[in-house]
Amino acid sequence: MQTLPIIELRRIEASIIKPIYEEMAKELGEEPARRILGQAIRRNAIEQGRGLAEASGEPPGIAAFAALLERWKANDALRMETLEQTDERLDFNVTRCRYAEMYREMGLAEIGHLLSCNRDGALCEGYDPRLDLTRTQTIMGGAAHCNFRYRWRNDRSE
């Protein structure tokens, strides 16, 4: 089965979301529109994480999760610099993000973080509760790079 690169999926989603968001912002105000959009996308990302875990056919873990990132990188969508990968951690920086570039070109820079960046932690929740993401900066937010730091906890209760 051929799957769409994530950047193409996000482009399609954004073209549908843009007029809906604009209408919600006009009717409700920007803050409520962003809150509603953020909540909906977060729920979707959790479900997507569950689906990825189920479809992978691999036991969940850092190596299996790292393999899934190829769809996000497809079509040169992300340029990444891997810093460390072990069974318990995956650290990398994104040095170019075509998602951010695309949202700016589409006139969606003010909600680009909702459309993509804020999905990342929620995706982990759905993939497996033992996977945590820490990220303190993003290109979408104006930083020179995004710093992704994933940690795998072997005990669900930690």
N, C-alpha and C positions, 0 to 999 in steps of 0.2 A: 504494500500500500504506500503510495507516494504521499508524503505529508508536506504541507506548506511550511516554508521557513517562517519562523516566528515574526521576523520583521515585516513580512508580507501580510501575515495575519493581523498584526498590530496596525498596519496601514489601512486595511479594510475596516477593522473595528473603529479606528479613529475617524474615518470618513463618515461612518454611521453615527458615532457618538457626538461629533462636533455640532450638528444642528440640534440634536436633542439637548445637549449641554447648554447651547446658546439660548434655547427656548426656556429651559429651566431657570437659567440665570436671569433672564428677562422677567419671568413670572415670579420667581421666589427670591431672587438676589443671588449674588455670586457665592457667598459663604454657604447657604443651604444647598445650592446646586453642587458645589464641590464636595460637601459632606455626603450627600446622597450618592454621587458618582463614586466617591472613594469607597463607601461601604459596599456598593454593588460590585465594584471591581475586586475588592478584597475577598468577598465571598466567592467570586468566580475563580480567583487565583487559588484559593484553598481547594476547590473542586478540581481545578486543573492539576494541582499537585497530587491529589488522590489518584486521578486518572493516569498520570505519568507513572506513579509507583506501581499501579496495577498492570499497566500495559508493558512495563519494562521487562517483565519476566525474570528479573534479577532480584535477589534479596536487597532491601534498601541499605544504603551505606554511602560513604563518600565517593568511592570509585564508581558506583552505579549512577549516583547523582551527577558526578562530573561528566560522565558519558552523555547525559541528557543535554548538557549545555551546548552541544554541537548544533542543535536546532536554533538556538538563540544567536549563535555565531555565524550561521549560514549567510551567504551573500555578503560576506565581509561586514556584517552588521555590528560586530564587536571586535575590537582589537584588544587582546588580553595578554597580560604579562603574569605568568604563574610564578608565585613566590615560593609556595610549599604545598605539597600534597602528600598526606599520610592517611592511615585508616581513620584518624580522628580529626583531621583538619584539611581544609582546602582554602588557601589564601591566594588571591590574585587581585590585580588592578586592571581595570578597564581603562585603556589609554585613548580609545576613540569609540564613540557611541553614535552610530548612525540612527538609532532610535531618537536620541535628543535632536539630531540634525533634522530628521524627518518631521518631528512635531513642530519644530520652529518653522520649517518650510510650509507646514499646513496651517500655521497661525494658531497652534495649540500649545505654545511654550508654557503658558500659565497653568496648564493642567497636565503637561507631559509627565510630571512625577506621579500623578494619579494613574495615568494610562499604562505606565511601565514600572518605574522605580518602586512604587509602593506594593507592587505585586510580589516582589522577591521574597520578603519575609513570610508573607501569607502562603506562598507556594510551598515553602519549607514546612509550614504547619500541616498542610495537606499531604505532602510527600511522606513525612514521618515526624512525629513529635520530638524525636531525638535529634533532629537537625535544626541547628540554630544559625542565624545570620546576624552578624554585626557589620554595619556599614555606617561610617560617619560622614561621608561626603560623596557627592555624585557630580558628574559632568552636567547633568540636567539642572542641578542646583548651582552651577557656576564654578565648580572645582576643576582642577586640571585633570583629575582622574577619579574614578570610582574605586573605593577600597572595599572589596568583598572579603569577609572573613567568616567562613563556615566552620562550625564545630559539630562533631558527632558525639553525643552522649550515649554511652553504652547502657546506662541505666535510665529508664523512662522517668523515674521519680526524682532525678536530680533537678 
